[in-house]
Amino acid sequence: MERPTPEVIHNNAMKRFESTVEGHVNVADYTLSDGKLVMTHTAVHPSLQGRGIAAALIERAFAFARAEGLKVDPVCSYVRDYLRRHPEHRALAI
């Protein structure tokens, strides 16, 4: 049975994308700099790993970058790995 995609919100005040699953807040942190969305850190609670939550966070971040005309600077190792697995987003990366 496939799990539903978690809801991801953009918490602009805290500069992160977040998803609360089973009471745990999972995040993809960023900063904005010179027209770039600098993805600095991604964290998913250990008990929730492997469920596609980090991927959902990064998908939402890329959608935001695309809508805002930003490039993505993948400082976070997870985001770099994600880009290797999803070449359709590479045009957004610097």
N, C-alpha and C positions, 0 to 999 in steps of 0.2 A: 504494500500500500504506500502510495506516494504522499509525503507530507505537503501541506499547503505552503506556498511561499509566504514567509513572514511579512507583516506590515512593517515598512520602514518609513520613518519620518525624518525630515530635515530640521534639526534643532539649530537654527541659525545663531541664536544667542550663545550657544556653547561651541559653535563651529564643528559640528559633527552630524553624521547620519546615525540614527539609532533604531534599534528594534528590541522591544521587551518581549521575551519569550520565557514562559514558566517563571515569571518574577525576576528574571535576570536581564539587566540592560546590557546590550551588546552594541559596540560602537565602531565607527570608522571616523577618526578625527582628521581634520584638515586645517590648513591656513590658506588665505588668499594672498597672492603676491604677484604684482605685475601681470595681470591677466591669466594667472595660473591657479589652479586648484591643487595645492600641494598636499597630497595624501600622506599623512605622517604616521598613522598608527591604526591598526585594526585589532579589536579584541572581542572574542566570543567566549562566554563562560565554558569551562572545560566539559561540563556535563552536556553541553549542547553542540559541541563540535561535530562536524561531519553531516550536518543537517542542512547545509546550504545557506546558513544565516550570513556568514561573511560575504559570500557571493552576492546575496540580495543587497547587502549594504553597499557594496562596490558598484553594482548595477545602478543603484539609485544615485550614487555619486557621479557616475559617468553620464547619466541622464541629465542631472543638474548641470554638469560642465557643458554638455552639448547645447542645452537650452540657453545657457548664459554666454555662449561663445568663448568658453575658457579652454585652455589646454590643461592636461593633467600631468603633474610631476609625481611619479610613483616612488616617493621616498620609502614608503612602507614595503617591506619584503613581500607581504601577502599580495599587495597590489601589483608588484612586479611579476610575481608568479601568475596571478590572475591574467595579466596581459599576455603572458606566454601561452596560456591555455585558450585565450579568447582573442584571436587576431582581429576580429571585427572591430575592436575598440582601439587598436594600435594607432590609428590616425589622430586620436585625441592626445596621445602621450607625447611628451617632449623628450 
